[in-house]
Amino acid sequence: MISRADRTPFSEWWWTVDKGLLSGFVALMIGGVVLSLAGSPAVAERLGYDSYHFVNRHLFFFLPALAVLVATSFLSPRQARRIALFLLVGSLVLMLAVLLVGTEINGSRRWITIMGLSVQPSEFMKPAFVVIVAWLFAENTRRPDIPGNLFALILLGIVVALLIAEPDFGQTMLVAIAWGSLFFMAGVSWWWIAFLGMVAVGGMVAAYVTLPHVAGRIDRFISPESGDTFQIDKAVESILRGGWLGRGPGEGTVKRILPDAHTDFIFAVAAEEFGIILCVGLVALFMVVVVRGLSNAIQQDDAFTRLAAAGLVVLFGIQSVINMAVNLNLLPAKGMTLPFISYGGSSMIAVAFGMGLVLALTRRRASSRRIAASADGSRATANVA
């Protein structure tokens, strides 16, 4: 038993971190391992690998991701901001390098090999971007002479330009939504919100008109007969085959011909083998994590910690919704992983870093208001005495 009187760093962390939120993240990570066992062997066999190739690699990244989650949760807000800044700069440099020497897969350059490992820099950019944008918005509120909002807008432009160059429109949309959420939460004028909203709509229309890749995905979503919808069709068939209780672990059949069953369409595999009831439970777990994270963020007195924590939770929640909506054919295919569940070392460790920051920023700390109230109370007691 850890005593409250113990003043070691671990003891202070244990009594201040949100253990319910931490448990939710760990439960999702364990769920990812279980679903990797269900979804990845068939993909590995199709690609000529050993049946448990992706399972073993998922397990290989599990412990480092868990270590990153816990270690990051020890950070103070100032340390979190500094590390996010270094990570953002490094990620942007690597994203630029990806365009020059990155590995091209399916017409996109998103990966770069570092010390024998394939790394997707944009995954690490996202949580760092949210933290720095939150800091810029908070500084603009605290010190109007600093053009934090302008710097945040410039940073968004740089990130969007690099993502479109890859191209990666799913991540572009995700980053833009996270930025817009922070912009709204920072209390900016409704005129600015309306103006930037129209700019975003204009950007989406321009992407549809000028980029055949984007237009093709949207057209296939609206009119399936206009192109190849094999992946979505098989994902929906997989979900329907599972029914309420599923066909049983390892008994799925549609997953064997479903491309990306271990990454983008792991939710469909979960439905086929474990049923709709488990999928509802998985959605509920994501919902509890998001609601609890936002609730903790709202309670923070400091503008930076409040915005950063809320922005990271929004990023996590929107990415989860997009992935599951694509599996259910409610959105056009985006090529986006389900946080902590889908296979992918870069994704798992980057999400662990982001959620570790949420735990760090929302740890129970003495607020300035409580300290002031305590001091006032002490002075009043002294005057009475």
N, C-alpha and C positions, 0 to 999 in steps of 0.2 A: 504493500500500500504506500502510495506517495503522499507524504505529509504536506499540508499547506504551509507549514513553517519552513520547509526546505526551500532554500533560495538558489538552488542550482538552476542553470539555464533550462534543463529538461523539466524540472518541476514547475518552473514558471510557465513554460510552454504548455505543459499538460493541463494546468488549471486555467489557462486563458484561451486555448484554442477551442473552436466549436467541434466537439467530438462527434456530434451527430452528422455534421457536414463531412467531416473526415471519413466517417464510417460509410456514408453514401458514395464517396469517391472510390473508396477501396472496394465496396460491393460492385460497382460498375466495372472496375478493373478485373475483378475475379470473374464477373460475368463475361467479359471479353475473352478470357482464357477458355471458358467453357464453350462459348459460341465459336471460337476459333477451331476447337476440336470438331465441331459440327460442320463448319463451312469450308475449311481450307483443304482437307485431304483430297477432295475431288478436283479442286483447282490444281493442286500440286501434281497429281497424277496426269492431268491433261497436259501440263507443261513439261512432263518428263522428269519431275523431281521425285524424291522419296515422299511417301504419303504424308509424313509428319514434318515436312520441310518448313512450312509456314507456322505450324504449331510450335516447333522448336524455336524458331526465330521470334515468335510472339512471346514465348517464355523467356527468351534471352533478354528482351527489352523490358519485361515485367518488373524485375527487381530494380534496375536502374531508374525506371519511371517512378516506382514507389519511393525510392530514395530521394529523387528530385522533389516529389510531392511533399514529403516530410521535411527535408532540409530547407526548402524554400519557405515553408510555413514558419520557420524560426526568424525570418528577416523582419527588421523594423521597416516602417514605411519609407524612411530615407534610404535604407539599403536596397529595398525593392525598386525604388525609383532609379537609383544609380545602376543597378544590374540591368534593369530594363533598357536604360539608355545605351549601355555597352552592347547589349544583345541586339537592339534595334539597328545600330550602326553596322555591326557585324553582319546581320541578316541582309541589310540592304546592299552591302558590298558583295555578298555571296549571290544575291538575286541578280545583280548586274553581271557577275562572273558566269552564272548559269546561262545567260543569253549568249555568252561567247564560247564557253567550253562545256556546257552542260550536256547531259544525256537526253537525246530526243526520243520520246515515247509517244506514239499515236499523234504525231504532229506538234507536240508541245515540249518545250524545254523547261522542266521544273526541278530537275534533280542534278546534283553534282556529287562526285565521288571524293570523299575526304578520308584518307587513311584506310582505304578499302571498304568504307561504309557509304552507302547512298544516302544523301541528306537532301531534304526538301526545305530550303531556307525560308520559304514563305510561311511554313507552319510555325517556325520560331519567331518570325516577324510579328505575327498577329497579336499574341499577348503583350509583347513589348510595345507595339504600336498603341494599343489601348491604354496602357499605363502612361506613356509619354503624352498622348493626346489629353488624357484626364488631367495630368499635371499642367499642361498648357492652358486648358480651360479654367482650372482652379486658380492659376496665377493671374489670368486675365481678370477674374472676379475680384481677387485680393488686391491686385495692383493694376488698375486700368491703364497706367502709363506703359505697361508691357503689352505689346500686341499679340497676346497668346492665341487668340482666336484666328488671327491671320496666319501665324506660324502653323497652327493645327491644320488649317486649310491647305497650306503649301505642302505639308507633310502628307496629307491625304492624296494630293495630286501626284507626288513622287511615287508613293506606294501603288496607286492605281495604274500609273504609267508602266511601272515595272511588271505588274501582274498581267496587264493587257498584252504586253510584249511577249509573255511566255507562250501562248496566252492561257490565262486561267480566269475565266469569267465567273465561276462559282465563288472563288475566293475574293474576287473583286467586289461582288455583290455583298458578301458577308462582311468584309471590311467596311464597305460604305454604310451598311446598316448599323454596325457597331459605332462608327463615327457619328452617324446621325443621331443615334440614341444618346451619346454623350453630349452632343450639341444641344439636344432638347433638354436633357437633365441639368445642363449648365445654366439654364434659365435665359437663353438668348431670346431676343425679340421674335415674335411670331412672324413678322415680315421677313426676317432672314430665313426662318424655317420654311416659309412658303416659297421664297425665291430659290433656295437650294433644293427644295423638293421638285420644283419645276425643272431645274437643271438636271437633276437625277433622272427624271422621266425623259427629258430630251436626250440624255446620254444613252438610255436604254433603247429609245427609238432609233438613234443614230447607229448603235451597235447592230440592231436588227436589219437596218437598211444596207449597211456597208460591209457587214461580216457574214459571209455565207454559213460559217460554222454555227454562229448564234441563231441565224434565221432558220437553219435546218432543224435545230433542236426544238425551237418554238413551234415551227410548222408541224413537226411530227407529234408534238404534244397536243396541238389543237386538232390536227387532222391526221390520225395514225396512218391512214392509207397513203399519205404523201411521201413516206420513206420507211426506212428500216427501223422497226420498234421491237426488235427481238429481245433485247435485255429487259425492257419494261414489261413486255408481254410475259416473259418467263418469271419475272419477279412477282407479278400479280398472280400468275398461275401457281407459283410456289406457295403464296400466302393462302390462296383458296384451297389448295390440296391439304394444307395442314388442319383446317377446320378449327374447332375450339380447343382440342387437346393435343393436336399434333400427331404425326405419324410415328414418333418415337426417336430417340437418339440414334443417329446413323441410318435411319430408314428413309430419309428424304431421297427422292428420285429427280425432281426438277433441278435441284441444286447442282447435279452432276453436269448439266449443260448450261448453267447460268454463269455467264462471264462475271468476273469480279465478285464472286459469291463471298469471298473472305474480306472484302473491303467495302465497296459502295453498297452492296446488296446483302450485307450480313443480317439485316433486319428481316428480309424475306426468308432467309434460311432459318432464322429463329422461329418464324411463324410456321414453316413447313414441318419442322421437327418437334417443336415444343408447343405449338398451338397459339391461337389468338389470346388465350388467357395469360400466357407468359408475356406476350408482347404488350398487353395492357399493363401488366405489372412493371415491365421495363419502362414504359412511358410514364407510369406513376412515379417510379424512382427518379427519373430525370426531372419530372415536375417538382417533386419534393426538394430535390437538390437546388433547382433554380429558385423556387419560392423562398427557401430558407436562406440561400445566398443573398438574394435581393433584400430580404428582411434584415439580415445582418448589416448589409451595406447602408441601408436607409438610416440605421441607428447611429452611424458614425458622425461625430461632430465636425471633423476636419473635412473640408470640401474635396481635397485630393483623394483621401482614402475612400470617401463615399463614392466619388465618381469612378475611380479606378476599379474598386471592387464590383460596383454595379455594371460597369462596362465589360469586365471580364465574364461575369455571369451571363450577361446578354449575349456575348460572343459564343459562349458554351451552349446556351439554350437555343439560339437561332441556328447554329450549325446542326444541332441534334434534330430540330424540327425539319430543316431542309432535307437531311438525309432520309428521315422516316417518311416525309411527304413524297419524295422521289420514289421510294420503294412502293408506295401506295398509289402511284401515278397521279398525285395531286399537284405536282410541279414538274417542269421539264428536267431531264437528267442533268445533274450538275457535276458529277465526279467528286463528291465530298464524303469524307469518312464520318462514321458515327463515333463521337468522342468516347475514348476508353474501350470501345467495343470492337471496332474494325481493326484489322491487321494493319500495321505500319509503325515502324520504330520512330520516325520523325514525328508523326502525329501523336503517338502515345506520350512521348517524353515532353513535347511542346505543350500538350494539354495538361500534363501533370505539373509542369512549371506554372502555367496560368492558374490552375486551381490551387496550387501551393501559395501563389500570391494572394488569392482570395482568402485563404485561411490566415495568412500573415496579416493582411490589411484589416481583417475583421476580428482579430483577437481582442479580448476584453482588456482595455487599457483605461487608466484613470483619465476621464475627460477633464478638459479645462473648466467646464461648468461645475463638475462635482468638486474639483479641487477648490475653486473659488467659494462654493457654498460651504465647504468644510472649513475654509479659513474664516469666513464670515461668522460661522457658528462658534468657532473657537474664540474669536475676538469678543463676541457677544457674551459668552460664558465668562470670559475674563473680566469684562466690564461689570457684570452682575456681581461677581465675586469681590 
